[in-house]
Amino acid sequence: MITRLLVANRGEIARRVFATCRALGVETVAVHSDADADAPFVAEADHAVRLPGNTPAETYLRIDLILDAARRTGADAVHPGYGFLAENAEFAAAVNDAGLAWVGPPAKAIAAMGDKMAAKALLAEAGVPMLPTWTDADEITDFPVLVKASAGGGGRGMRVVRDAAGLAEAVASARREAAGAFGDGTVFIERYVERGRHVEVQIFGDTHGTVIALGVRDCSIQRRHQKIVEEAPGVLPAEVRERLHAAAVAAGRAVDYVGAGTVEFLLASDGEIYFLEMNTRLQVEHPVTELTTGLDLVRLQLLVAEGEPLPVAATPPAQGHAIEVRLCAEDPAQGYRPATGTLHRFAVPGVAAGFGPLAGPGLRLDSGVVDGSVVGVHYDSMLAKVIAWAPTRAEAARALAGALARAELHGVATNRDLLVRVLRSPEFAAVEIDTGFLDRHPEVFAPLLPADQLPLAALAAALATAAARRASAPVLAGLPSGWRNVPAFPQVTRFTGPDGEIEVRYRLDRSGGLAEWSTSPGGPTPAVGLVRAAPDRVVLDVDGVRRAYRVHRVSSEVFVDGPDGAASLAELPRFPDPTTELAAGSLVAPLPGTVTRVHVEVGQRVAAGDLLLTLEAMKLEHPVLAPADGVVAELPVATGGQVDTGAVLAVVNPE
């Protein structure tokens, strides 16, 4: 039996595996980079070993260091999690050669499915339906097509191409991204199916020859070909579900599969299914299968690794409905630009369980972060997975959207608002979903907080800030916040917000009530009465309706969570330092990264939207575009250069 398990991964998946180990009485070992030294998963492990360095290549991709950590801690088994070395056949073989139990499929199966072109050929012989595929771009005459990395997944190294003119650059870009993410720049091209649904089957095999399907998940809501909303069971006709189960089991049997795996398919609008890939590991979205089957998939992985037969012999019936969202540190409105910084507060209300089963309808949170966690640039942007289970799909979606809308997520931009709008959209409710959902519904990118409600949030921020200062005042702390001896002059507080600078002016009467208020810029302001103003909570009476705002201040940052949405504001100093102002037309780095390509030169005339340079961060390429027509006046960076957040990348003088 396994007594001490090393998890060769980080973050949320390491914590997830540790949770099952604690329930089973298995000791745990974490390995960590320097950047992860203070991460929650390290603190939760029974033993932890430092892997010197920060980048994946220095740490989590070093087979020799991980095996040495297993030897030093006396681990007798290794779980790879997902990502990093999870689908590396060399790693699986090395673990076995070291005399350790490998919690995953055989190295031979990993190798067979790791080369996507070879996998397609093998499974086609087993009767699994396939899309037309090419390796030579010159052979393609019919568009659209999809360029895909052969060695990886997670949406990296993938590009949709709609005409021949964009094919060469798409292939080159996909190769660069795949090489950076997986160490292998090999790509292939397959037919792109418009409005297809991404569905997948969880399979499980044991060493006694059993391979079963554990239901179908629908993962059609995607950004950049990476899933962000997943659900089980997929809403499908029974006949389609049966075909998917049969094809997935056939794929597993074709490679003598053992352990947890996922066979992914594209479901076309005409009901035809096509094989996409087989992931030889536990999937990010496995919780929705767990909540609808009642099975702990990590427990099954450990049992199978110990040589035990699967405790289930057939597909269990689905119980209720589960929906999962991936909460990521990114700004969807800015091309999903990754965000970095300190997560000052991370609180999701109503969570009934973390990493485990639910006793009834409720929320599960699988998180890699806690209050105070630092989100850096070295790893994936996913912070956590929030999962709702309920008797019906509609109830699960409503509960999940409500919890996300009320969550306090302070310090780092997230995709929370996008997720809430997707879950509340009538199209999602009607199961009118496919992989192009986000492209067709730009309305879901709007922030939850309406523009006309931002002035109220700013007023709450100003009142809470004044209350905090009065509470900490060394003298006359009992005076009402914002009180002044000359009541004719208002208090003025300036913030930067999502749309630029906003100035709040307000005046309190001698009893501490709100006599008048206004914002600039801003339209007509509603009649507002001040019910209560405390450093962390402001209650306003807006046209006769009470509205409560939670306020959290960290230095000059003020986070406001209200009934209509959240606002992140930064209080501006009364007397700003003029030396900190940037030259007009400056484009700055939104986060630390590497300049991979520079496409222009100083003096070149550019048009709005032209590509100036490409920045790589968090394993993805991020284009830097000209904001307006003009001339490149300065270009202080070069290919290969490292830049920090706020560094000037280029200056474009507008015409």
N, C-alpha and C positions, 0 to 999 in steps of 0.2 A: 504493500500500500504506500501511497505518497504521504510523506510526513512533513516535508519542507519544500515549498514551491517557490521558485524564483520567477517573477514576472518580468520579462524582457521588454518592458514598455513603460509608459508614463501616464500621468493625468487620470482622466476619468476611467479608462479601461483597467488600469492597474488597481484603482480603488474598487471597481466592480468585481474583479477576480478575488481581491482580498476579502470582500464581504462574504462570498461563498466559502472561502477557506476558513474564515472565523467560525461560520456555522458548522463546518465539518470537523473542526479541530485540527486543521492543517496549518502549520507555521508558514510565515510568508517572508520573502526576501525582495526588497526593492533595489533597483539600480538607478542611479540618477546622475544627471549632468550638473555642472556648477550652477547653471541657471535654475535648476529644479531643486536645489538643496533644501529650500524651505517650503516646498510644495506639500499639500496635504497627503498625497499618496506616500511620500517618504516617511512622514510622521506616523502613518498608520501601520507601516510594515513592522514585523518583529525584528528584522535585520535590514540594514541598508548599506549599500556599497557605492562609493563615489566613482564615477567614470570621468576622469579629468577632461574638461573641455565643455563646450556649449552646443556646437552644431551637431546634427544627427551623425554626420560622418565621423566625428571625433568620439561619439559616445554610443548612442543607441544602435548604431549600425556596426559596431566593432564586435564581431563574433568572439575574438580572442579575449577581450576584456570581460564580456558577459560570462563566458565559460570559466574564466578565472574567478569571477565573483561567486559563481555557483560552488566552485571547489573550496574557496575560502570560508564560505558560510555553511558548508555541509548540506546544500540543497540536493535533493534527489530527483527533482523534476523541473522542467522549464515550460512556462506558458508564454507564448509570444504576443498575446493581445491581438491588436490589428494595426496595420501600418508597419513601418520600419521593417523588421525581419520576419514578420508573420507569414509571408508567402515566399520565403527564401529557402529553396530546397537544400542549399549548402548548409544553412544554419541547422535545419532539421536533422540532417545527416551528422553534423558535428556534435549535436546534443546527444544523439544515440551513440556515436562513437566514444563519447566521454563517459558512457555508462549511465546516463541520465534518462529518465522517462520524458518523452516529448508529448506535450499535450496539444496534439494537432494531427493532421493527416500524414500519411507516410511521405517521405521525401520524393518518392517516385510519382505520387499523385500531384504533389505541389509542382514538380518540374513539368509534368504533362500539361497542367492547366496554366502554368506561368507564361508559356509562350502562346499568346492568344491565337496566332495563326495555326500553330500545330494543334492547339486544342480544338479549333474549328474543324480541322480535317479529321481528327480522331472522332469527335462526337457526331459529325455528319455521317460517318460510317455506322454509328450506333442508332441512326434514325432521328437525331435531334435536328429540327428545322433551322436553316441558316439564311442569313442575308447575303446578297452578292458582295464579294470582297476583292480588293485589288492591293497589290504591293507596288505596282508601277503606275505612277500618276499619269503617264502618257497614254495609258489604255482607257482612261475615263472620258466618256463623251456625254454622259447623262448626269445632270445635277438635280437636286443637291446631294452632297456626300458628307460623310463625317470622317475626319482624320482622327485616329486613335493611337495612343501609345500601346505598344505590344506588351510592355513589362509592368504596367501599373494600373492604377484605377483612381477613384476619388475625384474624377473630373479633370485630373491634370493631364496635360498633353493631348487635349481634345479640342477640335475646332470644326465648326460647321462651315462648309464652303458651298456657296450657291451659284458660282459661275467659274469658268476656267481662269479668269483673270486673277482671282484671289487664291488659287490653289497652291502655287509655289511658295508664297509667303506663309500660308497656313501650315504647310508641311514643315517649313524651316522653323517656325515658331513653336510648333508642337514638339519637334525634335529637341529644341533647346530646353523647353520646360520638362519634358520627360527625362532628359539626361540629368537635369538638376535634381529632379524629385526621386528618380529611381536608379540613376547610374547607367541607364540604357536608353539611348535616343531612337531606338527602332520604332517606326510607326507603320500603320497600314490604313487602308481606306475602305469604308463600306457604305452601302447605300443608306441615305438618311431618310427615315420615314417621318413624314410630317404628321403631327398630332398623334403620335404613338404614346402608349402608356408603358411606363417602366414597371414591370411586375417581376417578382422573384419568389423562389421557393426555398424555404429552409429545409435542408436535408441533414440527416444524421446517419452515420454508419458505425458499425462496431467490428471487432476482429473476428466475429463469428459468422460473417457473411450477410448480415442484415443491413439494408439501406432503406430508410423510410423518409417520407415527406412530412413536414410538420406545418403545412399550411402555406398560403400565399400572402405576401405583403405587397402593397401598392406604394411605390416610391416615385410617383410621377412628378411631384412638385420639386423642381430642381433649379439651382442657379449655377451657371457655368458647368453644367453637366454633373453637378454634385448635389446629392439629395439633401433637402432641408425639412421636408415633411414626409413621414412614413406612417403607414397604418396597416393593421391586420384585424380581421381578414380582409383581403382585397375584395371590393364589391364587383363580383364577376358572375356571369352565368355558370351554373354548375358544370356544364359541358366543357367550358373553357378551363375551369379549375381542374377538372379531371385530366385534361390534356397536358396542362402545366405540370401537375404532379407526376404523370407518367414520363414526360420528357426529362424532368429533373432526376428522377430515380434512375432512368436509363443512363444519364450522364454520370451519376455517381457509380453505378455498377461498371461502367466502361473503364473506370480507372481504379476499381477495387477500393472505393472510398471508405475512409475511417475517420470518425470525428464529426465536428460541425462544419458545414459548408453551405454555400448559397449559390444557386443556379439562377442567373438573371436573364430575363427575356424582354423583348419588345412586343407589345400587343398592338397590332395594327387596328385601324378603325373597322376593317372588314372581319375581324375576329381571328386572323391568322397570328400565330406566335413565331418569334424568331429568337434564336439563342444569341445572347450578347457576350456573356463571359461567366466563368465559374470562379467564385472567390473561395479559396481553400483556407478558410478561417472563420472565426466568429465575426458577425457583421455589427457595425455601429447600431443598426436598428433592431438588434435582437430582443430588446425589452418588449416590443409589441407582440412578438411571438410568445414570450414568456407569460405575459399577462393574459393572453387569450387561450393558452393551452394549460396553464398552471404548472409548467415545467421550468426548472432552473437549468438553463442550457450550460452554464459553467460547471454545475454539478455533473451533468451528463458527460461533459468533456473529460472530467477527472475520472469518472467511472470507466469510461471507454479506454482511457490511457492506462488504467490499472488492469485492463483485460476483461472487465466485466461485460456481460451482454446488456444491450439497451433494455431499460425497464418498460418500454412501450414497444408494441409490435406493429402498430398501424397508426395512421393519421388520426390524432384525437379530434373530436368535434370542437369547433371554436366556441368559446364562452365570451359573449359580449363583444365589445369593440374597443380597440386601443389605438391611440394616435400619439405619435412622437414628433417633437420638433427639435431641431438642432439650433441651440442658441449660440450664436457666433459673435466674436469681437470683430465687427466689420460695419461699414456704412453702405447699405444697399443703394442709396441714392447717388453715391459717388462711385458707381461701378464695383460695388462690393469691396471697396478699399479696406484692407485689414486695419484694425485699430490696436494701438498699444497703450500701456499705461498701468496705473494701479487701480484695481477694482476696490474702491473704497467701501462699497456695500453691495452684497449679493444676497438678496432675500426674495424667495418665491413663496407666496402665502398658500396655506392649505396643503402642504406636502405631507402625505401620510406615510411615505416610506422612501428610503434612499437605497438604491441598488438592489431592491428585493421585491417580494410579492406584496400584493395589497389584499387586505381582508375583505374589501368590498369596493364599490365605486370610489375613485379618488385619484390622487396625483402621486407619481413617483418621480424622484429627481436623481439622475445619475450625473454628478458634477465633478469636474476636475479642479474647481476653484472654491474659495471661501472669501470672506471679507479680508481685504489686505493682500490678496494674491496679485502678483505682478504678471501682466500679460506682455510677453516679449515678442521678438520677431523670429525666433528660431524654429517654432513649431506651428502646427495647424491652428487656425483661429477658433476652433470650436471650444466653447467654455463649458457647456453642459447640455444634457438632453433632458427635456421635460416631457413626461409621458402621462396621459390621462387614460383611465379605463372606466367604462360605463356600460350599462346594458345595451345601449344603442349608440350608433355613430354620431347622431346629432347631439346627444348628451355629452359624449366625450369631447367633441369639438367645442361645445359651449363652455364646458368646465375648463378646458385647457386655455382657450382664448381669454377667459376671465382671469385666471391666475396669472397669465403672462402680462395682461394689461395692468394688474395691480402690483406686479413685481417691482422691487426697488433695485435698479441696476445702475450703480453710480461710479463714474470715473472712466469708463471705457464705452465707446459707441458700440451698440449691438444691433442685430437685425430683429429685435423684439417686435417693433411696430409692424414690420412687414409680415411676420408670422401671424400676428393677431388679425391683420386685415385679410390674409389668405383664409384663415380658419372661419372668419365671419362672412366671407363672400358667398353670395347666393350660388355661384358656379361650383364652389367646393361642396356646398350642401347638396347640390344636385348631382354630384360626382361627374361634373363636366370638367375633367382634369386630364392633362397630358403633359409631356415634357416641355411643351412650349407655353405652358400656362402663364408664367410670369411675363413673357414677351407680349402676350395678347392683353394683359391686364395691368397697364401702367398705373392704374388708380391705387393698386395695393402698395405702391412705393410712397404714398403720402404719409406724413407723420400722423400718429393718432391724435396729437394735440392740434386742434384747428387753429389756424393763424389768428382768428379773432379772440382766442382764449389765451394767447401768449401774454398779452398785457396783464391779465389777472394773475397769471403765474409769476410774472415779474414783480407785480405789486406784493404778492405774498412773500417773495424772496426779499424784497426791500424791507418789509415790516418785520420779518423774522430776523434779518440781519441787524436791524436797529434794536430789536428786543434782546438779542444776544449781547450786544454791546452794553446795553443798560444793565443786564444781569451781571456782567463782569466789571461794571464800573466801580472804582474804589470809593467814590463818594456819590451821594444822592441817587443811589440805585433804585430808590422807590419811586422816582419820577416816571410817568408814563413814557414808553418808548417813543422817540421822535418829538417829544415835547420841547418847545422852545419859548423863550420869554417874549419873543416878538411873533405872535401867531400869524401875522399877515404874510410871512415869508415861508414857502414850502420847503420840505426836505427834498433833496435831489440825490438819486442813486443811479449810476450808469452801469449797464451790463453789456457784455457781448453775448449774443444768442445765436440761434440757428440761422437767422437771416441778417446778421450784422448787429450794430449797436442799437440798444433800446434804453431810453432814459425814462425813469419813473419819478414823477413829482407828486408829493402828497402833503397834506396839512392836517394835523390833528387838532381838535379843539381842546379846551382846558380839562375836559373830563376824560381825555384819551380816546375819544371817538374820531372816526375818519370824517373830517369836514369836507375835503375835496381831494380829487386825484386825477391824474392824467398821465399819458405816456407819449413819447415821441421817438420814432414815428408811431402813429396809431390813429384809428378812426374814432367814431363816437364811443364813449365809455359808458357802461351801464351804471345805474345807481348802486353804490356799494356801501354797506355798513360794516364796521369792524366789530365782530363778536369777540374775538380773542386773538392775541398775537403773542406767541411764545417762540423761543429760539428754534424749536423743532416742529411747531404746528401753528398754522394760521387758519382761523375760521372766518369766512366772509359771508355777509348776507348780500346776495346778488339779486336785485329785483325781487326781493322777498323770499329767495330760496337760499338756504345755508349750504355753503360749499367748503369742505375741509381740504387743506393742503398740507402735506407732510414736507418738511424742509430739512435738508441735511447740508451742512456747510463744512467744507474742507479747505482751509486757507481761503483763497479768493474764489474758489468754485462753490456754486450753490446749486443743489439739485432739488427740484420741486416735483412732487408726485401729487397730481390732483385727480379729480373725478373724470376728466376728459383725456388725460394723458400726462406725460412727463416732459419736463424741460430741464435742460442743462445750461446754466448761465455762469458767466465769469464776471465778477465785480471788477470794474475798472477803477484805477486810482484816480483821486481827484486831480492830481497834478502829474500827468504821464511824462515819462522820460522821452524827449524827442529823439535821442540817439538810437532808440530801439526801432524806429520806423524803417520799413523796407522801401527800396526804390520802387516807383510805380512800374507795374508790369512784371514784378518778381514772381516766379513760380518756385514754391518751396517743397521740400520733401515731406510728405504726410506721415512718414514713419522711416526708421532706419532701414537701409538696404544697400544693394549693389547696383551701380549703373551698368547694365549689360550691353546697351547699344546707344550711340548718339547718332541721330539721323540728320542733323542740321549743322550749320557752322555760323560763326559770327558774321553779321552782315547780310545773311540770307533773308529774303522776303518770304513770309509764311501767311497762310490763311487760317481763319478760325477753324479749329478742329484738326489741323495738321499735326502729325506725330513728330514731336521734338526729340524725345529720348525714351528709353525703356528702363524701368526700375524693377529689380527683383527683390521681393520680400515675402516672407512666410511661404516660400516655395512656389510663388506665383509671379507672373510677369504683370507689371502695372504700367500702362502707357501714360506718358505725360504729354498733353495736347496743348496747342496754342489756344489761349482763351479768346483771342480776337485777331483780326488781320493786323499785320505789323512787320517789324524787322527785328531779328535776333540781335540784341545789343550786347548781351553778355552770355557766356557759356562757361561757367567756372568748374565744370565737371568733365571727366573723360571716361571712356569705356573702362570698366574694371574698378572704378573708384568707389570707395565706401562713403556713404553719406549718413548723417544723423537727422533726426526729426527737426524740421525747420530750416535745414540747409538750403541755400539758394541753388536751384538747379539750372535756371535760365532766366534771363530778363528779356521780355519782348516789348519793344516800344510800339504802342498802338498807333495806327495811322489816324 
